[in-house]
Amino acid sequence: EVQLVESGGGLVQPGGSLRLSCAAASYTARSYCMGWFRQAREKEREGVAAIDTDGSTTYADSVKGRFTISKDNAENIVYLRMNSLKPEDTAMYHCAAIESGGSCSYHRIGLEFDSWGQGTQVTVSP
């Protein structure tokens, strides 16, 4: 299990942008499948985006074209750039890692993560 610490959440108006950051332990960003899932009140956990060791990415349909996941292997930081935010994006966002190998996808990040952070709250409201 690796330590993950998220930051960058906050309150933003609809249409606004935020960039979330996930600071990971050494070697994590380049060694494992990394991603983000979110948990909104009274809703199921939802995988949002994932980035594989080779830099390939996948996104949930609900965020495709608006969110971008990226990583800095040297700094072991994973980012989630969120544009055109909507009220339905309001949730606690968690960074996660899959250490056990296998496929890397947003769907799997939301279901089979091995490590996760405590999360950062994103609230989209006028």
C-alpha positions as CSV (number, residue, x, y, z in Angstrom):
1,E,0.0,0.0,0.0
2,V,1.3,3.4,-1.0
3,Q,0.6,6.8,0.6
4,L,-1.4,9.2,-1.5
5,V,-2.2,12.8,-0.6
6,E,-4.7,14.9,-2.6
7,S,-5.0,18.6,-2.8
8,G,-6.6,21.3,-5.0
9,G,-10.3,20.9,-4.3
10,G,-12.6,23.8,-3.5
11,L,-15.8,25.7,-4.4
12,V,-16.1,26.8,-8.0
13,Q,-19.0,28.1,-10.1
14,P,-20.5,26.1,-13.0
15,G,-18.3,26.4,-16.0
16,G,-15.2,26.9,-13.9
17,S,-12.0,24.9,-13.6
18,L,-9.9,23.2,-11.0
19,R,-6.7,21.2,-11.0
20,L,-6.4,18.4,-8.4
21,S,-3.0,17.0,-7.4
22,C,-2.1,13.7,-5.9
23,A,1.3,13.4,-4.3
24,A,2.5,9.8,-4.2
25,A,5.4,7.9,-2.7
26,S,8.6,7.4,-4.6
27,Y,8.3,5.4,-7.9
28,T,4.5,5.2,-7.6
29,A,3.5,7.4,-10.5
30,R,5.7,5.5,-13.0
31,S,5.2,2.1,-11.5
32,Y,1.5,1.7,-11.1
33,C,-1.8,2.4,-12.7
34,M,-3.0,5.6,-11.2
35,G,-6.3,7.4,-11.3
36,W,-9.2,9.2,-9.6
37,F,-12.5,8.2,-8.4
38,R,-15.2,10.3,-6.8
39,Q,-17.9,9.7,-4.2
40,A,-20.9,12.0,-4.1
41,R,-23.4,12.0,-1.3
42,E,-25.9,9.2,-1.7
43,K,-24.4,8.0,-4.9
44,E,-22.2,5.1,-5.8
45,R,-18.5,5.5,-6.1
46,E,-17.5,6.3,-9.7
47,G,-14.2,5.9,-11.4
48,V,-13.3,9.1,-13.3
49,A,-10.0,8.7,-15.0
50,A,-6.9,6.5,-15.1
51,I,-3.4,6.7,-16.4
52,D,-1.2,3.7,-17.1
53,T,2.6,3.4,-16.7
54,D,3.0,4.1,-20.4
55,G,0.9,7.3,-20.2
56,S,-2.2,6.0,-21.8
57,T,-5.4,7.3,-20.4
58,T,-9.1,6.4,-20.1
59,Y,-12.1,8.5,-18.9
60,A,-15.6,8.0,-17.8
61,D,-18.1,9.1,-20.4
62,S,-19.4,11.7,-17.9
63,V,-16.1,13.6,-17.9
64,K,-14.7,12.8,-21.3
65,G,-13.6,16.0,-23.1
66,R,-13.7,18.0,-19.9
67,F,-11.2,16.3,-17.6
68,T,-7.6,15.5,-18.3
69,I,-5.4,13.2,-16.2
70,S,-1.6,13.5,-16.4
71,K,1.4,12.7,-14.3
72,D,4.9,13.9,-13.5
73,N,7.0,10.8,-13.0
74,A,10.0,12.7,-11.7
75,E,7.9,14.4,-8.9
76,N,5.5,11.4,-8.4
77,I,2.5,13.6,-8.8
78,V,-0.7,12.8,-10.6
79,Y,-3.0,15.6,-11.8
80,L,-6.6,15.9,-12.7
81,R,-7.5,19.0,-14.7
82,M,-11.2,19.6,-14.6
83,N,-12.8,22.1,-17.0
84,S,-16.4,23.1,-17.7
85,L,-17.4,21.9,-14.3
86,K,-21.0,21.1,-13.6
87,P,-23.0,20.8,-10.4
88,E,-23.1,17.1,-10.9
89,D,-19.3,17.0,-10.6
90,T,-19.7,17.8,-6.9
91,A,-18.1,15.0,-4.9
92,M,-15.2,14.0,-2.8
93,Y,-12.4,13.1,-5.2
94,H,-9.9,10.4,-4.3
95,C,-6.6,9.5,-5.9
96,A,-6.0,5.7,-6.2
97,A,-3.4,3.3,-7.3
98,I,-3.6,-0.3,-8.6
99,E,-0.4,-2.1,-7.6
100,S,-1.4,-5.6,-8.5
101,G,-0.9,-5.2,-12.3
102,G,-3.4,-6.1,-15.0
103,S,-5.5,-3.7,-17.0
104,C,-5.6,0.0,-16.2
105,S,-8.9,1.8,-16.7
106,Y,-11.1,4.4,-15.1
107,H,-13.6,1.6,-14.4
108,R,-11.1,-0.6,-12.6
109,I,-9.8,2.4,-10.6
110,G,-13.3,2.9,-9.2
111,L,-13.6,-0.8,-8.1
112,E,-10.2,-2.5,-7.5
113,F,-7.8,0.1,-6.1
114,D,-5.1,-1.1,-3.7
115,S,-4.3,2.3,-2.2
116,W,-6.2,5.5,-2.0
117,G,-6.0,8.9,-0.4
118,Q,-8.4,10.7,2.0
119,G,-9.7,12.8,-0.8
120,T,-10.3,16.5,-1.6
121,Q,-13.8,18.0,-1.8
122,V,-15.0,19.6,-5.1
123,T,-18.2,21.6,-4.9
124,V,-19.7,23.2,-8.1
125,S,-22.3,25.7,-7.2
126,P,-23.4,29.2,-8.3
